Amino acid sequence: MAVEWANLQPGFSAMRFPPAPLSFFVFVFWLLAVPMEGPLLTAYGAAGGSRWFLLSHVVALVAIGRWVDPSRLRLLARAGAVATALLSLILPQAAELAPLLLLALGGTAAPLTVSTAVGLHLTLRPARTAAGCLVLANLALAAVQATATLPLWPAFLAFLPLLMMPGNRVGAEEEGQVMPLSWSYLVFVFIFQIVSGLMYAFLYPAYGEQAFAPGLELPFYMAAVMAAVVVYRRDRDLLLAGGLTLAMTAFALLQVGGGWAINLGMFAMQAAAGCIDLFLLALLLASARPVAAFGYGLAVMCGGIAAGQFLSWFLGSASTAVGMAGSLVLNVAALALFLRNHRQQRLAQSSATTGPPPLPAEIACRLSEREISVLSLVLAGNNYRETAQELTISESSIKTYMKRICDKLGVSSRQELLKRIANGSGVPS
């Protein structure tokens, strides 16, 4: 769905609030350049402070997913943009207060995280747009890395949050047109992000000392993001497995040691991160409740990174322990993915063997084709969530269809309908 600027309320111009892709690009660029161990955070003398940003960010994201109504997100994001800009301006001037400032930034930036991501729903191809924004943000990051000592960057980055202010439409809750969120996938994302946190805390400093050329790792991330768009459309489980495999390769190279191994390990880890980042964004963009989905989903991602950073802090500089911990959690994720797919295959085979019972003719003639599909799946033993996933619509839409079916067939409840069909007693005329 393309952006419709005519829907903006009077008094707001298209120039004042940028289109959704620009807002998302700006946010990712700011995130990479400053709070997520970006080059400017190091220049401010606050290296390692990202863990404080992540702690408050996770709490704020969960609160948004749980309690913030989509209609109120816009105002919350605008206030967050102003507060984030002020804190970003203060940070380079008060490095001794960096932990407190980053804690505050984690809270003020959370509405921007959700609103800029949800805004991608206003684009024609959300997943492709997200991939393009990630690539452009990493290109901009390369420019920052090459010129981090220039005095203009602190003021410029402090101004960026103001460009993230959402317009009068933050995204759409398109009931019945998109799939419910597959929450089980978030487990794998969380496990991967623990490893990503280990990468930020250990592999990145080691790479910084032995890099062939600073910034050479970014093309691997960007190439993986673009490839991930194609793979996700064909088989999202394959994309997830590919990301886990690349991460396991990175930690295997870490055990080898030496300059070549560390460089190749970083390249593999960046490619893995590109796969998983695009996987998560595409998954959340397919949700029927994008505000809640992005609140919880991005909290899982940030929580995993924070957990990995604290785990590396606990392990210290023991590279062997870090490598073993990373390999362990990745192998657990791979095993869990295998078991999940095996269970789904067994359920599919069982469903194919039994199949849904045929509907009596006196019932089928009263229902639409869509209603017959819904009722057949329910009769086959699927719950509402499983039926929604099978038909790629939301769970609430399934409930609406079942209510219509009950009304058409003159029964008061789903239980009464299923009982009549099971007993072969027919339906009242």
N, C-alpha and C positions, 0 to 999 in steps of 0.2 A: 504494500500500500504506500503510495508516494506521499510526500509531505504536502499538506494542503494549507498554504499560508492564508488562504481566505478565511479559514476558521479561527484565526487569531482575533481576539476581542478588539474593539475600537480603542485606539490610544497606544497600541503596541505595534511597532513596525517590524518587518522581517529583518531589518538591519540590527535591531536591538538584541534580539535573541537568535543566535546562529542555528542552523539546521542541526538535526540530531547527530549525523556523522562527525561534524566538526566538534561538537561538544564532547563526544566520546573520545575522539582523537586527542583533544586537548587534555582531557582528564588522564588518559593513559600516559601521555607524555609527561605531565606534571608528576604523576605517581612514580614513574621510572626515574625521573631526574632528581626528585627530592626524597620523599619518605622511605621508599623501598631500597635503601642503601645506594641511592643514586650518587653520581660523581659530586654533586653539589652538597650532599649531606656530609660527605668526607671533607669537602673544602670548608664546610662550616665548623669542622672539628667535632662532629657528632656521629662519627662512624659507629655502627652497631645499634643506633637508636631506633631502627625500624621495628624492633620487637615491642617497643612502647606504643608506637603508632598502631601496630597490629592488634595489640590487646584491647585498646579502647574501640578500634574499628570493628572488631568482631562483635563486641557487646552492642554497639550502636546498630550494626547491620541486622542482628537478630531482633532488636527492638523494632526496627522498621518493618521487617518481615512479619512480626507478630501483631503490632498494634497500629501501624500507620495506614490510614485509608488512602487509596490511590489518589483521591481528589485533593488530599492535603499535602501530598508529596511535593508538589510544585512550590508551594510557599516555604516548606521546610528546606528545600534545596536552595532557594534563593537566599534565605538567611544563612545557610551553611556556606554558600559561595562567598559572601561578604566576610564571615568569620574566618574562613580558610585563607582568604587573601590577606587579612590582617595578621594572622599567625605566621603565614609564610614570609611576610615582610619583617616580622620581629625576629624570626629564627636565626638569620645570619648575624644579627646584632647581639644576640644573647646566647651564645653557645653553651654557657654554663647552665642554662635553664632548658637545654634541649630535651631531656626526658619528659619534663612537664609540658613543654610546648608540643611535643610529638604526641603525647597522650591526648591533649586537647584537639590536635589536628585529626587524630583518628576518629573522634566523635563528630567534628564539624564536617569532615569530608564524606562521611557515610551517606548522607542524603544525596550528595553529588554522585557517588559511586552508583547508587541505585537508579537515580533519575537519568543519568547519561546512558546507562546500559539499557534501561527500559525504553528510552527514546528511540532505540534502533528498531522498535516495532513499527515506527512510522516510515521506514524505508521499504523499498520494493523487495530487496533480497537481504534480509537482516544478517544472515551468517556471512555472506560475501562481504557486506559492508563492514561488519566487525573485523573480518580478516584484513581488509584493506586498511582500517584504522590502526590495527596492531602493527602492521608493516610500516606505515608512515610514522607512527610514534617511535618505533625503534630507529628509523632513519634520523629522526630529529634528535634522539638520544645520542646517536653517533656524533652529531654536530656539537652537542653539549660536551661530550667527552673530549673532543678535540680542542675545545675553546673554554674549558671549565674555569680558567683563571681570569677570564674577562670580567670586569666589574659590572657589566650590564645585566648579567644573568640573575642575580638575586631580585632585582626590581622587576625584571621581566617575568620571572616565574611567580612572583607574588601577584602579578596582574592576571595571570592565566585563569585562576578560579572564577573571576568575574565573567570570563567567556563561557563558562559552563552553566550559567543560569538557564534554566529551562524556559521554554515558551509556555503558552497556555495549554498545550497538549503535551503530556509527558509520555504517552503511550496508551495503548488500548487494552482493555480487558475484553477480548473478543470471545465471549462465551460460545462454545459449541463449534468453533472453527479451528482450534488448535488443541494439541494433546496435553493431558495433565503431565506434571513433572514426574519423571521416573526417579524417585528419591533414592532407590538402591544404588544408582550410579554415583551418588555423592560420596559413598563409602570409598570407592576407588579413587575419586578425586582427592579426598582427604588424605588417604595413605600416600598418594603420589606427592602431595604438597608437603608432607612431612619430609620427604626426601629432598624436595625443592628447598625447604628451609635449611637442611643440612648443606645443600649446595651453596646457598647464600653465605652461610656462616663459615664454611671451611674451604670448599673447592674454589670459590671466587677469589679469596685472598691468595691461595696457592697459584691460581692462574694469573693473577695480577703480577706476580713475581717472575713468571716464566712464559708469559704470552709471546707468541711469535710477533703479533702486532695487535695492540689494544683495539678492540672493536671488531676484530675478525670473527668473533663468535656470533655477532648479530645476524649476518646473512643466513646462518644455519637456522636460527629461530624463524626468520621471515619466510624462508623457503618451506619450512615445516608447516607454518600457518597456512600458506597458500595450498599446499598439497592436502592438508587436513580437510579443507572445504570439500574437495572432491571425494576423499575417502569417507567422510562422515555421511554424505548423501547415499553412498553405496552400502556401507556397513559400519555403523558407529562402534560396535564391539571391536571390530578390526582396528579402528583408529585408537581406541583405548588400549588394546593389547600392544599396538605399535609403540605408543608413548611409554608404556611400562618397560618394554623390551629395550628401547633406547636408553632409558634411565638405568636399567641394570647393566647395560654395556658401559655407561659412564662410570659407574662405581667399580666395575671390574677393572677398568683402565686405571682408576685411582689406586688400586692395590698394586699395579705394576710399578707405578712411580716414574719419576723422570719427566723431563720437559715435554717430550713428544706425547707421552701417555696423558699428562695433565691437560695439554691442549686438546687432544682428541676427545678426552673425557668431557671437557667443557663444551665442545662442539656437539657431542651426542646429547648432553644434558640440555642444551639450548633447543635442540631439535625436539627432544621429549617435551620440554615446556611448551613449545609452540603447538604440538599435537594436543596436549591436555587443555591448554588455555582455549583453543578453538572448540574443542569438544564440549567444555563446560558452557561456553557462551552459546553455542548452537543448542545445547540441551535446555538451557534456561529460556532462550528465545522461543522455544516450542511450547512453553508452559501457558496454560489457560489463565493463570494468575501471575503475571510477570513481576509485579512489585514484591509479592511475598516470595516468589521463586528466587529473584535476584537477592533479596534480603538474606534468606537462608542459604542459598547456594554460594554466594560470594563470602558469607561468613564461614562456611565450611572451607573454602579455599584459603582464606586468610588465616583461619584457625590452624590449618595444617602447616602453613609456612611458619607461624609462630611456634607451634609445637616442635617443628624441626630445629628452629633456632635455639630454643631452650634445651633441646636434647643435645645439640652440639656443644652448648655452653657447659652442660653437665659432663660430657665426655672429654672436654678440653681439647688439647692438641693431638690426641691419640688418633692418628690417621687410620690405623688398622681398625680401631673400635668404631670410628665413624663409617668407614667402608662396610664393615660387617653389619652395622645397624641399618645402613641404607639398603644393602642387599637383602637383609632379612625382611624389612617392611615391603619391599618391592615383590619379593617372592610370595609373601602372604597375599598381596594384592592380586598377583597373577593366579594363585591357587583359588582365591575367592571368585575371580572372574570365571575360571574354568568350571567351578562347581555351580555357579549361577547359570551359565549357559547349558550345562548338563541337565540341570533341573528343568530349565525351560524346554529343552528338547524332549524330555520325558513327558512333560505336561502336554506338549504339542502332539506327541505320538498317542498319548492316552485319549486326547480330544478327538484325534483323527479316527481312532478305533471305535470309540463309542458314538461320537457325533451327537448333535442335538436331536431330541425327539421331534418328529414331524408335527406341525400344528394341525389341529382338526380343521377341516374345510370351512366350518361355520365361523371359526375364529379368523382364519387367514383372510377371508373375503371382506372383513370389516376393517382391516388394518392397511396402512401404507407399506410400501416396500421397506422403508427405513424402520418402521415399527416392528415389522416381521423380523428383521435382522436383529434388533435389540432383544426382542422376546426370545428368539431362538437361542441366542447366546446365554441369556439368563437361565433358560430351561436346561442348557447344557452344563450348568453348574458354575458358571462364571459369576463373580460378584460384580458390583457396579464399577469398581475401579478397573478390573480386568476387561470388562465389556467396553469401557471407554477407551482403553489402550488398543483393543482389537479394532475398533471402529474409528480411531484417531479423532475422537471428540472428547469433551470434558465430562467428568463424572456427574456434574449437576445436570448436564443435558440428558444423560441416561435416566436420571430420576424424573426429569420432565417427560421424557418419552414413556416411561412406565406409568406415570400418572395419566397421560392421555390414553394409553392402552386400557387401563382400568376403567376410565370414564366411558370409553367407547363400548367396552364389553359389559358394563353394568355391574362391576364388582367394586367393593369398597377398599380393597387393599391388595398388595402384591401377594401376600400369603393366601388370600382367598382365591385369587386367580390361579396360582400354581396348584392349589389343592383341587380345584375343579378340573383342571386339565389332567392332573395325575389320576383322578378318580374316573375320568372319562364321562363326567356328568354334564359336560357342555356348559354353555354360557347363557344367561337369561336373555331373551329377545327383547 
